[in-house]
Amino acid sequence: MLAWGRTALSLFVAAMVFLRWLPHYGLWILVLVSAAGAIAGGIYGTQRGRYSARVRGIATGKFHSDVAAVFFISGSVLLLGVLGLIILLTT
């Protein structure tokens, strides 16, 4: 649970750092800020459900990894990188 909380916090902080680029790159940075904020919010919003599922899995001895969540965050980071490159190359 702590790792996902740190990940959400890191994405939120990254979104706030992106705001510093607003004067230089214009309003397109708001797309990057919105994407990072939405991903951070999604992680934060689903954190309790993931935690409860892991606790039940440990208690019953039927623990399964949340592969979908790992793929989601990997894809999200890739998306943020691509958006950042697009913004940098088009302005």
C-alpha positions in Angstrom: 0.0 0.0 0.0 2.8 2.4 0.8 4.5 1.8 -2.6 1.3 2.8 -4.5 0.9 5.8 -2.2 4.4 6.9 -3.0 3.8 6.4 -6.7 0.6 8.5 -6.6 2.4 11.2 -4.6 5.4 11.2 -7.1 3.0 11.6 -10.0 1.3 14.5 -8.3 4.6 16.2 -7.6 5.6 15.7 -11.2 2.4 17.3 -12.3 3.2 20.3 -10.1 6.7 20.5 -11.5 5.2 20.5 -15.1 3.4 23.7 -14.1 6.7 25.5 -14.0 7.0 24.9 -17.7 3.7 26.7 -18.4 5.3 30.1 -19.3 7.8 28.5 -21.7 5.7 25.8 -23.5 2.3 27.3 -23.2 -1.1 25.8 -22.5 -0.1 22.4 -23.9 1.6 21.7 -20.6 -1.9 21.6 -19.0 -2.5 18.3 -21.0 0.6 16.8 -19.3 -0.5 18.2 -15.9 -4.0 16.8 -16.3 -2.8 13.4 -17.4 -0.3 13.1 -14.5 -3.0 14.3 -12.1 -5.6 11.9 -13.4 -3.2 9.0 -13.1 -2.2 10.0 -9.6 -5.9 10.3 -8.7 -6.7 6.9 -10.2 -4.0 5.2 -8.2 -5.1 6.9 -5.0 -8.7 6.1 -5.6 -8.1 2.4 -6.2 -5.5 2.0 -3.5 -7.9 0.8 -0.8 -9.4 -1.9 -3.0 -6.0 -3.3 -3.9 -5.0 -3.3 -0.2 -8.1 -5.1 0.9 -7.7 -7.7 -1.9 -4.1 -8.3 -0.8 -5.1 -8.7 2.9 -7.8 -11.2 1.9 -5.3 -13.1 -0.3 -2.7 -13.3 2.5 -5.4 -14.4 5.0 -6.7 -17.2 2.7 -3.4 -18.2 1.3 -4.6 -17.4 -2.3 -2.5 -14.3 -3.1 -2.4 -13.1 -6.7 -0.3 -10.3 -8.1 -2.1 -7.4 -9.6 -0.6 -7.6 -13.0 -3.2 -5.2 -14.5 -2.2 -2.4 -12.1 1.5 -2.8 -12.9 0.8 -2.7 -16.7 -1.5 0.3 -16.1 1.2 2.3 -14.3 3.9 1.2 -16.9 1.6 2.4 -19.7 0.8 5.6 -17.9 4.5 6.5 -17.5 5.1 5.7 -21.1 2.1 7.9 -22.1 3.5 10.8 -20.0 6.9 10.4 -21.6 5.4 10.4 -25.1 3.2 13.5 -24.3 6.2 15.3 -22.9 8.2 14.5 -26.1 5.4 15.7 -28.3 5.1 18.9 -26.4 8.8 19.5 -26.5 9.1 18.8 -30.2 6.1 20.8 -31.3 6.7 24.0 -29.5 
